């Protein structure tokens, strides 16, 4: 079992997340083109209630498990890890089966009262995969705890690849029977993919990693009850407040479709038209969240990393982790904001053939940095045993989001932009509150010089992208987007290398492709 460094773990997950996002985008493009905005909105409207049930079923045990494992590995208490893993697996299995059966029984009422009635089939399809998702998340939590991110990363790639191969043919086969069947095909493909990823992690666990908790040392420790004391308490300490936060947040998220439909109705927009508008908003927001593959990877590895540093009372290391999180977020958010502002319409039109989705993307692009940094900051609070504080922030911002959605969407003329305004306000308030409270427990050191260099690099890339759009206005939007990504990306990262914000040694640590790229970069005289 090889423990990976914090940044290497983040790079492994980031690389895997990029791969899965690309494959996931293929599915979204097929859904948008085959099912249209209404079909896209239909299967997206199911997700909030599904994630609410998923949150209750997992009880935030995956991050709690990763924290308990990281702490007890540092202390050498392997028996406690074994017990925590068993408790977590048993708990999520029972809860997920109970809630899955109960929700399927109530699905006709839920789809008729809360959603578009056509959402019944995709909702049931989503529920069937709930136990698999819960068990898979526990295995991911285990690997995050032992700080070996490679098995989950490969599992994510395998899951998305299988989901893509299964979903696309199913959509083409089932969509002629109606968009409800097309949305059901998406859920079936997701279930098959989830099963493939989970089976791979199980195979890794039983083939190699099981020996960590089922060796002679762990078995001997089981005979010493004092070493096992507090296992449930340690899990609950982070799981309980995190679950409360997640449930409150996800309840607001689950209520979002209902509030959206109600507000649209108040503005005089019928439910079927509202589904189409909501679908366009979701298309735009999914594109905006593409770069969060990196912040999500950071969030996954930061909890055990901060927990381990806190267990060893290493405040300097905790501060360093915070600095790395902030720098990586700015590194991604600055160019993302510029690209979405200049190329957002072309990107949405090229992928989804939906101009409104592009307008939403451009409208909300300026708040990228707030959306991207929120989750890593929340993860730091959890790693510091301040999950209750993060839960309070989530409750407060969820209330703001629901009120803003109702207020803005119900205003004549605002429509889908009302949801965008509510999303922007919530992201800004949430990010600032998390940052404010993180500062109370961790000293923050920001390299202003690097920040200025990132801004200069972003301006250079922006000028290139702007020139591409000006010179190729009559050319296909697809070509404009591809050239903007390639040339803008080369200029941006070339400038970062020149200014020494990124060094060749950092590139070399990128899994699988880092070494050959670093060899090429070392041949460039302006970088060395």
C-alpha positions, 0 to 999 in steps of 0.5 A, spaced: 500 500 500 503 506 497 501 512 501 501 518 496 503 526 497 497 531 498 499 534 491 500 527 487 493 525 490 490 531 488 493 530 481 491 523 480 484 525 482 484 531 477 487 527 471 481 522 472 476 527 473 478 530 467 477 524 463 471 522 466 468 530 465 470 529 458 466 522 457 461 525 461 460 531 456 459 526 451 453 523 454 450 530 456 451 532 449 447 526 446 442 528 451 441 535 449 441 533 442 436 527 442 432 529 448 432 537 447 432 542 453 426 539 456 429 532 456 435 535 459 431 539 464 427 532 466 433 528 468 436 534 471 430 535 475 430 528 478 437 529 481 436 534 487 431 529 490 435 523 489 441 526 492 437 528 498 436 521 499 443 519 497 445 524 503 441 521 508 443 514 506 450 515 507 450 520 513 456 523 511 460 517 513 465 517 507 469 523 509 468 521 516 471 514 514 477 518 511 478 522 517 478 517 522 483 512 517 488 518 516 488 519 524 489 512 526 494 510 521 498 516 523 497 513 530 498 506 528 491 504 531 489 499 525 484 495 529 480 502 529 480 502 522 477 495 521 472 497 525 470 503 522 470 500 515 465 495 518 460 500 521 460 504 515 459 499 510 453 496 514 450 502 516 450 505 508 447 498 506 441 498 511 439 505 510 440 505 502 436 499 501 430 502 506 430 509 503 430 506 496 424 501 497 420 507 500 422 512 495 420 507 489 413 506 493 412 514 493 415 515 487 408 516 483 406 521 488 413 525 488 413 525 480 406 528 480 406 533 486 413 535 486 416 534 479 414 534 472 409 528 471 414 525 466 419 524 471 416 518 474 421 513 470 427 517 470 426 518 478 425 510 479 431 509 475 435 513 479 433 510 485 435 503 483 442 505 483 442 508 490 445 502 494 451 501 489 453 509 490 453 508 497 457 502 498 462 505 492 462 512 496 465 508 502 470 504 498 472 511 496 472 514 503 477 508 505 482 509 499 482 517 501 483 515 508 489 511 506 491 516 501 492 512 495 487 515 490 489 511 484 484 506 485 478 511 486 481 515 480 481 508 475 474 506 478 471 513 476 474 513 469 472 505 468 465 507 471 464 513 466 467 509 460 462 504 461 456 509 463 458 512 456 458 505 452 451 503 455 448 510 455 448 512 448 446 506 445 440 506 450 438 513 449 438 512 441 434 505 442 429 508 448 428 515 446 423 514 440 418 512 445 418 519 449 423 523 452 421 520 459 424 513 456 430 517 454 431 520 461 430 513 464 436 510 459 441 515 462 439 513 469 440 505 467 447 507 464 449 511 470 447 504 474 451 500 470 457 504 470 457 505 478 457 498 478 463 497 474 467 502 478 465 499 485 467 492 483 474 495 481 475 498 487 473 491 491 477 487 486 483 492 488 481 491 496 481 484 496 487 483 492 492 488 495 489 493 500 485 488 505 491 486 508 492 493 512 486 492 516 486 484 516 493 483 518 496 480 525 497 487 528 490 489 527 487 482 529 491 483 536 489 490 537 482 487 537 483 484 543 484 490 546 478 494 547 481 500 549 484 501 542 477 501 539 473 505 544 470 511 541 470 509 534 463 510 533 464 517 536 469 519 532 465 517 526 459 521 528 464 527 530 464 529 523 459 525 520 453 528 524 454 535 523 456 534 516 450 530 515 446 536 518 449 541 513 448 536 507 441 534 509 439 542 510 443 544 503 440 538 499 433 539 502 433 546 499 436 543 493 431 538 492 426 543 493 429 547 488 425 544 482 418 545 486 420 552 488 422 554 480 416 551 477 412 555 482 415 561 481 415 560 473 407 559 474 407 565 478 410 569 472 405 566 468 410 560 465 407 553 464 410 547 467 412 544 460 416 551 458 419 551 465 422 544 464 425 547 458 428 553 461 430 549 467 434 545 462 437 550 459 440 553 465 442 546 467 446 546 461 449 552 462 451 551 469 454 544 467 459 547 463 461 553 468 462 547 473 467 543 468 473 546 471 471 544 478 474 537 477 480 540 480 477 543 486 473 537 487 479 533 487 482 538 492 476 537 496 477 529 496 484 529 499 484 535 503 480 532 509 485 526 510 491 531 509 488 536 514 486 531 519 493 528 519 496 534 520 492 536 525 492 530 529 500 531 529 499 538 531 502 541 525 499 548 524 504 550 519 502 544 514 495 546 515 497 553 513 501 550 507 495 546 505 490 552 505 495 556 501 495 550 496 488 550 495 487 557 494 493 558 489 490 552 485 483 555 485 485 561 482 490 558 477 484 555 474 478 560 476 482 566 472 482 563 465 476 559 466 472 566 467 475 569 461 474 563 457 467 563 459 465 570 458 468 570 451 467 563 448 461 561 452 455 562 447 459 558 442 461 553 447 454 552 448 451 552 441 457 547 439 455 542 444 448 543 446 445 547 440 442 551 445 443 559 445 440 560 452 444 556 455 450 560 452 447 566 455 446 563 462 453 561 462 456 568 460 451 571 465 454 567 471 461 566 469 464 572 473 463 568 479 467 562 477 472 563 483 467 563 488 464 557 486 470 553 485 473 555 492 467 554 496 468 546 497 475 546 498 474 551 504 468 547 507 473 541 506 478 544 510 473 546 516 471 538 516 478 536 517 479 541 522 473 538 526 469 544 524 464 541 520 458 544 525 460 551 522 460 548 515 453 546 516 451 552 519 454 556 513 450 551 508 443 552 512 444 560 512 446 560 504 441 555 502 435 559 505 438 565 501 438 561 495 431 559 496 428 566 497 432 569 491 430 563 486 423 565 488 424 572 488 427 573 482 424 567 478 417 570 479 419 577 477 416 578 470 422 578 465 427 575 469 425 568 468 431 563 467 436 569 469 433 569 476 436 562 477 442 564 475 442 571 480 440 566 486 446 561 484 451 567 484 449 570 490 449 564 494 456 562 491 459 569 493 456 569 500 458 561 501 465 562 499 466 569 503 463 566 509 467 559 509 474 564 508 472 568 514 471 562 518 477 558 516 482 564 517 480 564 524 483 557 525 488 557 520 493 563 518 493 564 511 499 566 507 497 569 499 503 570 494 501 576 491 506 576 486 504 569 484 497 572 484 499 578 479 503 573 475 496 569 474 492 575 472 497 577 467 497 570 464 490 570 464 490 577 460 495 575 455 490 568 454 484 573 453 487 577 448 489 571 444 482 568 444 479 575 443 483 575 436 481 568 434 473 571 435 475 577 431 479 574 426 474 568 425 467 571 426 465 567 419 467 561 421 464 555 425 463 556 432 466 549 433 473 551 430 473 558 434 472 554 441 477 549 439 482 554 437 481 558 443 482 552 448 488 550 444 492 557 443 489 560 449 491 554 453 498 554 450 499 562 452 496 561 459 500 555 461 506 558 457 506 564 461 505 561 468 511 557 466 515 563 464 513 567 470 515 560 474 508 560 477 508 553 475 515 549 475 517 543 470 518 539 476 510 540 478 508 538 471 513 532 472 508 529 478 502 529 473 500 522 473 501 518 466 503 524 462 507 528 466 514 525 465 514 526 457 511 533 457 516 535 462 522 532 458 519 536 452 519 543 456 526 542 459 528 543 452 525 550 451 530 555 453 525 560 455 523 556 461 529 553 463 
